[in-house]
């Protein structure tokens, strides 16, 4: 049966890197579509997958011989399982440094993979991260054209490729298996996570607090583990591409700013499934609507920027007096302020935080946005417009990228 393929925004950058570096490393969470994209893009390359324990054993026993028998162009999947191959890949790359795109490496465990790459392949490797499907990728495939429908779809089917293309798939069972596989194959086998049940409880509690400031002491008390264990687990989820930490914007008046990051889940569907939000009525009838839409919009902004190669940072703002703005996007010496409201038609009061921030950060802000569930763009104040996530994502792209 022919595999359905959704064209990825990051494809052109992968091709570009393959023309620049002897080695290209593609990282990202499991099931984000790394392998499918690479096999489609580099269809003439030989393919090796170290999820295959037999193949892994052969490479582990004699990595030099394994590499010597490889063709000149190959994809090596899940390289983190045989990190000793990296030094031999380096030697092969150095034999003919003008041969670009010789090795395409993938790995689902970003921290372990990046550590090995930084120690072994410095100057020889281009590194890219593949996220779950973006708003435009899903919209193009599914034909969805409104912000509300796109938000609902991403809550109920998630943003990983397989649940999008396979309509027959039971989404609840898929996420149960995804979490179980992640804990058993990655967190347990590659990291010392300690008690598996405690780690599972930790993931579930964290998902119930998406969009909130990270409070490790509270998590420690709730689960009954040490704060250092919580720190380790946060690092594991971050390295695995499950969560994203959004840090606060700092001015020189550091004492006025709260320094803890906010926690977001890269896939909003993951949050919904863990919180048992399984239909549209539940999305909009409970207290989680605002949290879900904030998580969704911030992750879509992040994905668009990273897919396009934009190096600018994103932040949130909150000071000790309670002034808070959901998102700040750095661009050309200015900050684009964004508030996120899960309503169809926000009124002028939704722009108040941005207007107050304009007075606090004098001269630092450009025009701002209030994101809503509608799609009509209209001004709320002189400095702030309201629009939906579709138009906002387009506006990010129009601001250019590096």
SULJOUR-V507700 format. One record per pair of residues at least 4 apart in sequence whose ideal C-beta (glycine too) atoms are under 8 Angstrom apart, sorted by the first residue. I is the first residue (numbers start at 0). J is the second residue. Records with the same first field share a line. If there is no record, write none. Layout:
I = J ; J
//
This chain:
2 = 35
3 = 164
4 = 35 ; 39
5 = 32 ; 132 ; 136 ; 137 ; 139 ; 140 ; 160 ; 163 ; 164
6 = 10 ; 136 ; 139
7 = 32 ; 36 ; 129 ; 132 ; 136 ; 306
8 = 133 ; 135 ; 136 ; 303 ; 306 ; 307
9 = 13 ; 36 ; 127 ; 129 ; 306
10 = 14 ; 36 ; 40
11 = 15
12 = 16 ; 127 ; 306 ; 308
13 = 17 ; 23 ; 25 ; 36 ; 37 ; 40 ; 127
14 = 18 ; 40
15 = 19
16 = 20 ; 23 ; 100 ; 125 ; 127
17 = 23 ; 41 ; 99 ; 100 ; 103
18 = 99 ; 100
19 = 99 ; 125
20 = 99 ; 100 ; 123 ; 124 ; 125
21 = 92 ; 95 ; 96 ; 98 ; 99 ; 100 ; 101 ; 102 ; 123 ; 124
22 = 88 ; 92 ; 101 ; 102 ; 103 ; 104 ; 120 ; 123 ; 124 ; 125
23 = 100 ; 102 ; 103 ; 104 ; 124 ; 125 ; 126 ; 127
24 = 78 ; 104 ; 105 ; 106 ; 112 ; 116 ; 120 ; 124 ; 125 ; 126 ; 127
25 = 33 ; 37 ; 103 ; 104 ; 105 ; 106 ; 126 ; 127 ; 128 ; 129
26 = 33 ; 105 ; 106 ; 107 ; 109 ; 112 ; 113 ; 126 ; 127 ; 128 ; 129 ; 240
27 = 31 ; 33 ; 107 ; 109 ; 128 ; 129 ; 130 ; 240
28 = 107 ; 130 ; 131 ; 239 ; 240 ; 241 ; 265
29 = 107 ; 177 ; 180 ; 181 ; 185 ; 239
30 = 131 ; 159 ; 160 ; 161 ; 177
31 = 129 ; 130 ; 131 ; 159 ; 160 ; 240
32 = 36 ; 129 ; 131 ; 132 ; 159 ; 160
33 = 37 ; 76 ; 105 ; 107 ; 129
34 = 38 ; 48 ; 74 ; 76 ; 105
35 = 39 ; 160
36 = 40 ; 129
37 = 41 ; 44 ; 74 ; 103 ; 105
38 = 42 ; 44 ; 46 ; 74
41 = 72 ; 74 ; 100 ; 103
43 = 72
44 = 72 ; 73 ; 74 ; 103
45 = 69 ; 70 ; 72 ; 73 ; 74
46 = 73 ; 74 ; 76
47 = 54 ; 58 ; 69 ; 73 ; 74 ; 75 ; 76
48 = 54 ; 76 ; 77
49 = 54 ; 55 ; 58 ; 75 ; 76 ; 77 ; 78 ; 80 ; 81
50 = 55 ; 76 ; 77 ; 80
51 = 55
52 = 56
53 = 57
54 = 58
55 = 59 ; 80 ; 81
56 = 60
57 = 61 ; 65
58 = 62 ; 65 ; 81 ; 84
59 = 81 ; 83
61 = 65
62 = 66 ; 81 ; 83 ; 84 ; 86 ; 87
63 = 67 ; 87
64 = 68
65 = 69 ; 84 ; 87
66 = 84 ; 87 ; 88 ; 91
69 = 73
71 = 98 ; 101
72 = 100 ; 101
73 = 101 ; 102 ; 103
74 = 103 ; 104 ; 105
75 = 84 ; 88 ; 102 ; 103 ; 104 ; 105
76 = 105
77 = 105 ; 106 ; 107
78 = 82 ; 84 ; 85 ; 104 ; 105 ; 106 ; 112 ; 115
79 = 106 ; 107 ; 108 ; 111 ; 112 ; 115 ; 189
82 = 111 ; 115
83 = 87
84 = 88
85 = 89 ; 115 ; 116 ; 119 ; 120
86 = 90 ; 119
87 = 91
88 = 92 ; 102 ; 104 ; 119 ; 120
89 = 93 ; 119 ; 120 ; 123
90 = 94
91 = 101 ; 102
92 = 96 ; 98 ; 101 ; 102 ; 120 ; 123
93 = 123
95 = 101
96 = 123
104 = 112 ; 116 ; 124
106 = 111 ; 112
107 = 185 ; 239 ; 240
108 = 112 ; 185 ; 189 ; 238 ; 239
109 = 113 ; 128 ; 238 ; 239 ; 240
110 = 114 ; 234 ; 235 ; 238
111 = 115 ; 189 ; 238
112 = 116
113 = 117 ; 126
114 = 118
115 = 119
116 = 120 ; 121 ; 124 ; 126
117 = 121
120 = 124
128 = 240 ; 305
130 = 240 ; 265 ; 301 ; 302 ; 305 ; 306
131 = 157 ; 158 ; 159 ; 160 ; 265 ; 266 ; 302
132 = 136 ; 137 ; 158 ; 159 ; 160 ; 163
133 = 137 ; 158 ; 299 ; 302 ; 303 ; 306
134 = 138 ; 149 ; 153 ; 299 ; 302 ; 303 ; 388 ; 389 ; 392
135 = 139 ; 303 ; 392
136 = 140
137 = 141 ; 143 ; 149 ; 152 ; 153 ; 158 ; 163
138 = 142 ; 143 ; 144 ; 149 ; 389
140 = 163 ; 164
141 = 152 ; 163
143 = 148 ; 149 ; 152
144 = 148 ; 389
145 = 149 ; 374 ; 387 ; 389
146 = 150 ; 371 ; 372 ; 373 ; 374 ; 387 ; 388 ; 389
147 = 151 ; 343 ; 372 ; 373 ; 387
148 = 152
149 = 153 ; 388 ; 389
150 = 154 ; 291 ; 292 ; 295 ; 372 ; 388
151 = 155 ; 279 ; 282
152 = 156
153 = 157 ; 158 ; 267 ; 268 ; 295
154 = 267 ; 268 ; 271 ; 276 ; 282 ; 291 ; 295
155 = 170 ; 268 ; 271 ; 277 ; 278 ; 279 ; 282
156 = 162 ; 163 ; 170 ; 268
157 = 162 ; 163 ; 170 ; 174 ; 266 ; 267 ; 268 ; 269 ; 271 ; 272
158 = 163 ; 265 ; 266 ; 267 ; 268
159 = 163 ; 177 ; 266 ; 268
160 = 164
161 = 165 ; 168 ; 173
162 = 168 ; 170 ; 173 ; 268
168 = 172 ; 173
169 = 173
170 = 174 ; 268 ; 272 ; 277
171 = 175 ; 272 ; 277
172 = 176
173 = 177
174 = 178 ; 268 ; 269 ; 272 ; 273
175 = 179 ; 272
176 = 180
177 = 181 ; 269
178 = 182 ; 199 ; 202 ; 273
179 = 183
180 = 184 ; 185
181 = 185 ; 186 ; 239 ; 241
182 = 186 ; 187 ; 192 ; 195 ; 198 ; 199 ; 202
183 = 187 ; 188
184 = 188
185 = 189 ; 190 ; 239
186 = 190 ; 192 ; 198 ; 235 ; 239
187 = 192 ; 195
190 = 231 ; 235
192 = 198 ; 231 ; 232 ; 235
193 = 197 ; 198 ; 224 ; 228
194 = 198 ; 224
195 = 199
196 = 200
197 = 201 ; 222 ; 223 ; 224
198 = 202 ; 232
199 = 203
200 = 204 ; 222
201 = 205 ; 218 ; 222 ; 224 ; 229 ; 232
202 = 206 ; 236 ; 241 ; 273
203 = 207 ; 273
204 = 208 ; 218 ; 221 ; 222
205 = 209 ; 218 ; 236 ; 242 ; 262
206 = 264 ; 269 ; 270 ; 273 ; 274
207 = 273 ; 274
208 = 262
209 = 262 ; 263 ; 264 ; 270 ; 290 ; 291 ; 294
210 = 261 ; 262 ; 263 ; 290 ; 293 ; 294
211 = 261 ; 262
212 = 257 ; 259 ; 260 ; 261 ; 262 ; 317
213 = 233 ; 244 ; 259 ; 260 ; 261 ; 262
214 = 218 ; 259
215 = 219 ; 226 ; 229 ; 230 ; 233
216 = 220 ; 226
217 = 221
218 = 222 ; 229
219 = 223 ; 224 ; 225 ; 226 ; 228 ; 229
222 = 229
224 = 228 ; 229
225 = 229
226 = 230
227 = 231
228 = 232
229 = 233
230 = 234
231 = 235
232 = 236
233 = 237 ; 242 ; 244 ; 262
234 = 238
235 = 239
236 = 241 ; 242
237 = 241 ; 242 ; 243 ; 244
240 = 265
241 = 264 ; 265 ; 266 ; 269
242 = 262 ; 263 ; 264 ; 265
243 = 262 ; 263 ; 264 ; 265 ; 297 ; 298 ; 301
244 = 260 ; 261 ; 262 ; 263
245 = 260 ; 261 ; 262 ; 263 ; 297 ; 313 ; 314 ; 315 ; 326
246 = 260 ; 314 ; 315
247 = 256 ; 257 ; 258 ; 259 ; 260 ; 314 ; 315 ; 316 ; 317
248 = 256 ; 314 ; 315 ; 316 ; 327 ; 334
249 = 253 ; 256 ; 258
250 = 255 ; 256 ; 360
252 = 256
254 = 319
255 = 318 ; 319 ; 320
256 = 317 ; 318 ; 319
257 = 317 ; 318 ; 319
261 = 315
263 = 294 ; 297 ; 298
264 = 269 ; 270 ; 294 ; 298
265 = 269 ; 298
266 = 270 ; 298
267 = 271 ; 291 ; 294 ; 295 ; 298
268 = 272
269 = 273
270 = 274 ; 276 ; 290 ; 291 ; 294
271 = 276 ; 277 ; 282 ; 291
272 = 276 ; 277
274 = 287
275 = 281
276 = 281 ; 282 ; 285 ; 287 ; 291
277 = 281
278 = 282
279 = 283
280 = 284
281 = 285
282 = 287 ; 288 ; 291
283 = 288
286 = 290
287 = 291
288 = 292 ; 341
289 = 293 ; 339 ; 340 ; 341
290 = 294
291 = 295 ; 341
292 = 296 ; 339 ; 340 ; 341 ; 370 ; 372
293 = 297 ; 325 ; 339 ; 341
294 = 298
295 = 299 ; 388
296 = 300 ; 326 ; 337 ; 339 ; 370 ; 388 ; 391
297 = 301 ; 313 ; 325 ; 326 ; 339
298 = 302
299 = 303 ; 388 ; 392
300 = 304 ; 313 ; 326 ; 328 ; 337 ; 391 ; 392 ; 395
301 = 305 ; 313
302 = 306
303 = 307 ; 392 ; 395 ; 396
304 = 309 ; 311 ; 313 ; 328 ; 395 ; 400
305 = 309
307 = 396 ; 400
308 = 400 ; 401
309 = 395 ; 400 ; 401
310 = 401
311 = 328 ; 329 ; 330
312 = 329
313 = 326 ; 327 ; 328 ; 329
314 = 326 ; 327 ; 329 ; 334
315 = 323 ; 324 ; 325 ; 326 ; 327
316 = 322 ; 323 ; 324 ; 327 ; 336 ; 356
317 = 321 ; 322 ; 323 ; 324
318 = 322 ; 323 ; 359
322 = 352 ; 355 ; 356 ; 359
323 = 352
324 = 336 ; 337 ; 338 ; 352 ; 353 ; 356
325 = 337 ; 338 ; 339
326 = 336 ; 337 ; 338 ; 339
327 = 334 ; 335 ; 336 ; 337
328 = 334 ; 335 ; 337 ; 395
329 = 333 ; 334
330 = 334 ; 335 ; 365 ; 398
331 = 398
333 = 363 ; 364 ; 365
334 = 360 ; 363 ; 364 ; 365
335 = 364 ; 365 ; 366 ; 367 ; 368 ; 398
336 = 353 ; 356 ; 357 ; 364 ; 367 ; 368 ; 383
337 = 367 ; 368 ; 369 ; 370 ; 391
338 = 349 ; 350 ; 352 ; 353 ; 367 ; 368 ; 369 ; 370
339 = 369 ; 370
340 = 345 ; 349 ; 369 ; 370 ; 371
341 = 371 ; 372
342 = 349 ; 371 ; 372
343 = 371 ; 372 ; 373
344 = 371 ; 373 ; 385
345 = 349 ; 350 ; 369 ; 371 ; 379 ; 385
346 = 379
347 = 351 ; 379 ; 380
349 = 369 ; 379 ; 385
350 = 354 ; 367 ; 369 ; 379 ; 380 ; 382 ; 383 ; 385
351 = 355
352 = 356
353 = 357 ; 364 ; 367 ; 369 ; 382 ; 383
354 = 358 ; 380 ; 382 ; 383
355 = 359
356 = 360 ; 364
357 = 361 ; 364 ; 367 ; 382
360 = 364
364 = 382
366 = 382 ; 383 ; 384
367 = 382 ; 383 ; 384
368 = 383 ; 384 ; 385 ; 386 ; 391 ; 394
369 = 379 ; 383 ; 384 ; 385 ; 386
370 = 385 ; 386 ; 387 ; 388 ; 391
371 = 385 ; 386 ; 387
372 = 387
373 = 385 ; 387
374 = 386 ; 387 ; 389 ; 390
375 = 386 ; 387
376 = 384 ; 385 ; 386 ; 387 ; 390
377 = 384 ; 385 ; 386
378 = 383 ; 384 ; 385
379 = 383 ; 384 ; 385
386 = 390 ; 391 ; 394
387 = 391
388 = 392
389 = 393
390 = 394
391 = 395
392 = 396
393 = 397
394 = 398
396 = 400
//
